Amino acid sequence: MELKYLVLVMILLYVLPELFRRKPKKYEYPTIPEPVPNKTQQNVLKAEPLPAVKKQSASAPKISMPPEVHIPSVATEASPWQGQLTPANIQTGYIFAE
């Protein structure tokens, strides 16, 4: 008898709401009209030629460049520990490592 009540409650709580739920409407894509060709593209207008440009007689200012800096092709690689590893730093590290 208890099993019947359990099944009835399950039907009331799970199956009936699904039956009464509204179904979503199927989306319909709108119709897109075909593009109409432009008539202005077919009738290409020819522009009048531009007037000739007169060359200016003044000369452009000279560009001043800084002198070249000589950089050697092979440079010595500096050690990141150079000047950093002192006996005081070693002693401090040893104290805090213990």
Order of alpha helices (4+ residues) and beta strands (2+ residues): alpha-alpha-alpha-alpha
